[in-house]
Amino acid sequence: MPAGTLYGVGVGPGDPELVTVKAARLIGQAQVVAYHAARPGRSLARASAAPYLPAGAVEEELVYPVTRGGTVHPGGYQGAIDEFYEQSAARLARHLAAGRDVVLLAEGDPTLYSSFTHMQRRLTPRFGCVVVPGVTSVSATAAAAGVALATGDETLTVVPATMPADRLRDLAAAGDGLALMKVRADLDGVRRSLTEAGRLDGALLVSRASRDGERVMALRDLAAVEDVPYMSMVLVPANQADQACRRAEAAQARPSAAGNEQSATCAVASAARAEPTLVTVVEPGGVTVAEPGGATVAAPGGVTVVGLGPAGADWLTPETARALAEADDLVGYQTYLRRVAVRPGQRRHPSDNRVEAERAAFALDLARRGARVVVVSSGDPGVFAMASAVLEVRADDYRDVPVRVLPGVTAANAVAARAGAPLGHDYCVLSLSDQLKPWPLVLRRLRAAATADLVLALYNPGSQTRRAHIDEVRATLSQCRDADTPVVVGRAVGDAGESVEVIRLADLSADHVDMRTLLIIGSSRTRRDADTGLVFTPRHHDGHLPAPAPAPDPDPAAGPAPVKAVVGADRRP
C-alpha cells in the first residue's frame, strides 16, 4: 500500500475568509486533519478551518505540554518540547504509513515560525510532503494597521521579540521595517530596545489581527503589559513612523457606533515635533473634528547636513560626530543611516535613495517644528549628495529654517590617497550617472575635460542597469589619451572588502565598475612609480613654474613707483 502524503496547510491569521481556495479544498477532502493546540479544544488553526472541515474526518489534536512556570521533565523546557514533537510525529506517521493523507493545519503560513516545520523535519525522510502557503500574521497585522510593510528598496525584517535585547536594538536602529512576533513574552524589553534605537514613536501594537477583538494602538501608549493578548505583534514600518502613529491615534479617537455620545480624546503628536496639541472632539451626529488646543512653543530647530566619509568611524570628522550626537532626528538614505551609532532617544527616518527632494523637505519640516535635524550623506555632503538638495528645497519653501553644511572626506580623495597622489594637479570631478542629466550631456562634459588634459575623478561609473556606458567613456577618452594612461579603480574604499587597482585605460571595461566604484583617469602627465606602484600627477607642468609677469615701464612724470607689498601670493600653477 502506498504511503500517505503530509500536507502542511496554512490557514491564515484567524479569519476563516482568509483561508485560500486551495487550502479550503484540501481541508474539505482530508481523511485526517491534525492541528496544534495550546489547551484541549483551543486551537486557533482549527477555528480558522472549521467551516471547511468534512464530516467524518479523523482529527488529531496535538496539545502542547504545559511549560509555563517550569517543567519536571529531566531535559527542562527543551527536553519537554522535543519529546512532544517526537510523539506528535509518531501519531501522524501511523496514519501516513497506513496510506492516509494527513492535512496538518498551520496558523498563518506553514513556513514562518510554525510548529509544522518540526513535523516536516521528522516526517519527510519517510513520507512525501506538500506545503500550501497561507496569509501570514505579518500581512494581517499590516492590513489591520493600514500601513505598507516595505516599499521600493526598503528592507523588512521579521524577528521573534525573544531575541537578545542588543541585537533587537541594533536591528531597530538600522531604520528598516520590523515585524516583531511573540512580543507578549517580553514586551517591556521590546519597548526598551525600541526606545534606545529611537524607534518607539513609530511602533504599533496589533492584537488579534483579522479576528474578533482586533486592536491597533501606538506602542508608546500601552499602559499595562497584562492587557496584551498572547497573539500580538509589534510593527515598526520603515519610513512611515509618523503616519502610522497618527493613524493609530485617529483610530482610537474614532467614535463608536453609538456616535452621538459626547466624548473627547487628546491625540498628542510627538513632542519632538513640537506641534500644537490636537484635541479630537466628537460633534453631535458623529462627526469628528480636530481643533488646536494649547499650542506648545517650538524650540529653535535647524538642519545640519553632514558627510560621513566613504566608510567607517575612522573617516568621521570630530565636528560631524558632535553634530550626530546632539541631533534629535537623523534623516537619510537607509544604507548610510546604518553607519551611524545608536543614541538612546534619537529618532531615525530612513528612506529610499531616489527621493532626495522629499527627504530634504521632510528634514526641513522637522526643523521648522523645533527639531535639531541632521541629514546624513556619504563622503562629502556637497559632492553629489544631500547638501544641494536641502539648500534647493529651502530656497523654495523653507527660507526661515537655518541650514549649515559640514564637510566630509570625499570618495575621490579617499581613493586618491590609497593610490598615491593622482589628484596632485588640476582635476575635474564628474558623475557618469544619467539619472539627473541626459547621457549626451555627460559625454559632452567628459570630452571637454579630457581635451583640457585634466585628471578625471569619475563617480557612479556603472550599475546593474548601466553596463554599456563605460565602453563609451573609454572610447571618448581614448580619442585624446594614450592607451597606457593609468586608471585607478577604487571600490568600497574604507570597508573591509575594499579594493584598489591600477589598470591601463585600454583595459577599462564594465567588469571593473559598479555603484561602489570610483575611477581616477590620469592626465598626460600622470605616471606610476615603477618601484612602489604609487600613482601621482606632478605639481609642475613641463618642468617649469610660471614666469613672473613683466613690470610695466615707469612713467617719468609720475615720480618713483610706490612699493606694493604682496601678502600670501599664490605661486601654484
Secondary structure, DSSP 8 states (H G I E B T S, - for coil): ----EEEEEE-BSS-GGGS-HHHHHHHHT-SEEEEEESBTTB-HHHHHHGGG--TT-EEEEEE----TT----TTHHHHHHHHHHHHHHHHHHHHHHTT--EEEEESB-TTSS-THHHHHHHHTTTSEEEEE----HHHHHHHHHT--S--TT--EEEEETTS-HHHHHHHHHTT-EEEEESGGGGHHHHHHHHHHTT-GGG-EEEESTTSTT-EEEEGGG---GGGS-SSEEEEE-TT-HHHHHHHHHHHHHS--TTTTS--EEEE---GGGT---EEEEE-TTS-EEEEE-S-------EEEEEE-BSSSGGG--HHHHHHHHH-SEEEEEHHHHTTS---TT-EEEEE-TT-HHHHHHHHHHHHHTT-EEEEEESB-TTSSSHHHHHHHHHHHH-TTS-EEE-----HHHHHHHHHEETTSS-EEEEE---SSS-HHHHHHHHHHHHHTT-EEEEE----SS--SHHHHHHHHHHTTS-TT-EEEEEESTTSTT-EEEEEEGGG--GGG--TTEEEEE--TT-EE-TTT--EE--SSBTTB-----------GGG-S-------S-----
